[in-house]
Amino acid sequence: MERTTRRDFVKLAGMGLAGASLPRRMEAKPEGQQTRAGRAHERLNLGMASYTFRSFGLEETLAMTRRLGLERISFKSFHLPLESTQEEIKAVATKVGDAGLELYGCGVVYMTNEDEVHRAFDYAKAGGMKIIIGVPNHELLDLVNRKVQEFDIRLAIHNHGPGDRLYPTPESAYRRIKDLDPRMGLCLDIGHTQRAGVNPAESAEMFAARLHDVHIKDVSAPSREGSTVEIGRGVIDIPRFLRTLLRLNYTGTVAFEFEKDADDPLPGVAESIGYVKGVLSVI
């Protein structure tokens, strides 16, 4: 069956998250006997979009991300203001590394004028980031393209679903950047994609060559009214989406962006990560 139900994975979800905290000596298996879960986890880079912890400070955000067993994080400006000096940015980047995390990117960063474009790239460079998840105004795309070439930092345009006048769907972004530098690509937010009535797996396959980042989540309905729920409780076919990423040999980050329960997100994020790891253990 193409569609996989929550019931199929509810036990595996908890097991998947628990497995992240097992000691290495318990995880070790003889060479040649690695499980499918291990192979799948090696091929997908799971991470955290710090917007999830927007109600918390930097230290708490780093601690919770590590507690969840993730090793990559992208920062929203709550945790490292865009107005920070280069020295401040470098100091925070060092703190992230000392916490055992990779600060791989930033976003979502809005760019409404030229100064904001320049600031975004200076910010990412100072932090050693490899990608900006951004929303540049259409008239700024040529400038952003030049900055991508100058800095060798990728730009992934984030779609925001129905009601977004700039980039409601991945296709709306792709049409704008398809003839630009290939480092200009997409951050596929699968929740907003589904809310726009577009299948996230089909979208990933269609725009695979420009797929630079993923925000993974689930939503309550495939419509404008859909809202974030724990992964596995909503309408998105997560197993199909993950199988698609594996088949495409996707090498970017799959970042959890949990928009529900801003003041107490940890239980929902933990459940979501457990579900995803449960799925990965059987595909």
N, C-alpha and C positions, 0 to 999 in steps of 0.2 A: 504494500500500500504506500502511496506517495505521502499521504497525510499521516502523521504519527500523533497519537493522542497523549495527553498528559499522563493518563493511567500507566502507559507503557514505561514511563521514565520516573515516576514519583519516587520509587525506592532508589533507583540509580542516582537520582539527583543528590540526595543526601549523602550517599556513598562517595559520589564524585567530589563534593566539597570536603568531606572528611579525609579523603585520600590526599588532599593537598598538604595536610599537616602531619602525615606519617613520617617517621624517621627514615632516613635514607637506607639504613640497613634493613628495614622492613619492606621497602619498596623494591629493593634489588631483585632482579630475576636473572637466571642464567642467560648468557648471550644466545640470541636466536629465539628466545622465548618471550620477548616483549609482547605485551598485550596490544590489541588494537587501540585501546585508550591511550597508551603511551605514544604510539605512533601518531595518533590524531593530535594529541596535545603538543607534540613536537612540531607539527606542521601549522598550528594556529597559535598566534601570539595574543594571549588574553591580557587585557589591561583595564585601566580605570580612567574614565573621564571625571575630573575632579568636581564638575558641576554637581555630581551626586552628593557631595559633602559640602554644599554651598553654605550651610548653616554652621559649619565648623571651621576652626582655625587650621593653620598649616600643619602643626605638629599632630593634631588629632587626625587630620586627613591622611597623612603619611602612615600613622600607626594603624588606622583602620584598613588602609589598602594592603599593608603588609599582613595584617591579621587575616585578611581574606585570601591570602596566598598568591597575590598578583605581584608582578615585578615591573610593570610599565605603568606610567601615568602621564596624562596630558592635563595641563593646568588651565582652568578658567581664571579670569583675573581676580576672583575672590581670594585666591591663594598666592598670587604673585601679580600685583597691579601692573597694568601696562605702562603706567607712568613711572615705574621704578627706574632708578639709575642702573647703569651697567654693573656697577659694583654690587648693588643690592641683588640684581638678578643672578649674578655669578655666585653670590653667597648662598642664595636659596638653592640654586642648582647643586652646589656642593652638599648642602644639607640633605637634599633628595638622594644623592648618591650615597651619602653616609648612612641613610636609612635603608639601603639595599634596593633602591628603585631607580629605574631609568626614566628621566624626564624626556620623553620622546617627542612631545609636541605641546601645542597650546591651542586653546579654542573653547568655544567658538569666538572668533575675533571679528568684529564688524569693522568694515572699512568704508567710510562714507565720504572721505576726502583724501587728497594726496598725502597730507601729513600723517594720517592714520595708517596708510600703506607703509610709508617709510618707518614709522614707529614699530609696526608689527614685525617687520623683517629685522630691524635692529634688536628688538626684544628677543626674538627667536635665536638669533645668532649669539647674543650674549649668554643665553641659557644653554647653548649647545643642542638646541632642538633640531629635529630633522624634518619637521612638518608643521605647517600652520593650518589648522582647521578654520576656515574663514568664510565670510560672507561679504565679498567686495561688491560695491555698486557696479552696475554694468559698464558705466563709462570709465571705470578705473581698471578694467581687465587688461588693457594693453600695458599700463604701468606695472601692474602686478606681474604680468608675464616677464617684463624686463627685470624685475627684482628677483624673480625665481631664477633667471639665468645668471644674474650677478652673484647671488648668494648661494646658489645650489641648494636651496631649501624648497621642499615641495609645498604646494598650496592645494588643499583639498576643500572644495566648496561643499558646504553643508546644506542639505535641503531641509525645509521646515514645514512642509505639508500644506494642506488647504489654508488659504488665507495669506500665505507668504507671497508678497508681490514680486520678489526677486527670483527665488529658486524653490518653488513648491515641490518639485520632483527631481530626481537625479537626471532625468532626460532634459529638463529645462536648463540645468547647469551644463550638461554635456554639449548641448547645442551651442552654447556660448564659448566653450573652450576647446572644441574638437580640432580646430586648426591652429591652436597655440602650442607652446612647448609641452611635451608629454609629461613634464613634471607638474603641469597644471591639471588637476584631476578632481576626484569626488571623494567626499566623506559621505558614505551611504548611511543615513539614519533610517534604520529599517522600520521604526515605529511611525515616523512621519510619512515614510513611503507607503506603508500599509494604509495609513489614514487617508492618503490621496487616492486610494483604490488601485494601487500598483503593487504587484507581487514582488517582494524584496529579492527573492531568489532569481526571478526572471530579470530584474533590474541589474543585479550583480553580474549575471552572465552577459547581458547585453553590453554593459560598459566596463567589462573586466579589465581592458587595457588601461583604463583611467581610474581604476578603483584603488585609491591610496589609503583610505581609512574607513573603519566601520564603527558606528555607534549601535550597539546591540541592546534591544529592549523588547518589550511586548506591550500590546495595547488591547483595550477592551472591545474595540469595534473597528471595522475597516471603513471608517468614515470620519468626517471632521470632528465628530463628538467623541471619538475614541480617546482614551486617556491611558497613561502608563499603569501597568499592573506587573506583578512579579512574572518573570519569564516562565512560560509554561501554563499560565493561567489565562492567557489572552487568545487572540485569534491568529497570530502569526505562526506559520509552520516552521518552527525553529529547526527541527531535524533536517528538513529539506534545505533550508538556508545554509546550515553548516555543511551539509554534504556538497552543496554547490561551491562553497568557498574552498573546500578540500579538493574538489575536482578541478577547480581553476588554478590550483597551486597558489592561492592568495598568500602573500608574504607580509602584508601590512598588519596593523594591530586591530584586534576586535575588542573595542573598549566598551565596558559596561557604563551606560548613562542612565541612572535610575532617577526618574523625575518625581516619583511618589514619596510621600512621607519625609519631607525635607528635614524635619527635626529628629527623625529616628529612622534613617534609611538602612541601617546595618542589617536588620533581619531580612528585609526584602531583597537586598543585594546578595546576601549570603544564599538565600533560596534560589535566586536567579543564577548565580555562579554554579551552585550545586546542580541545578537542572541542566545547564549547558555541559558541565563535565559529565553528568550522567549520560546525556546524548552522545557525547564524544566517546564514551566507553563502549558503545555498541554499534558505531558506524565505521 
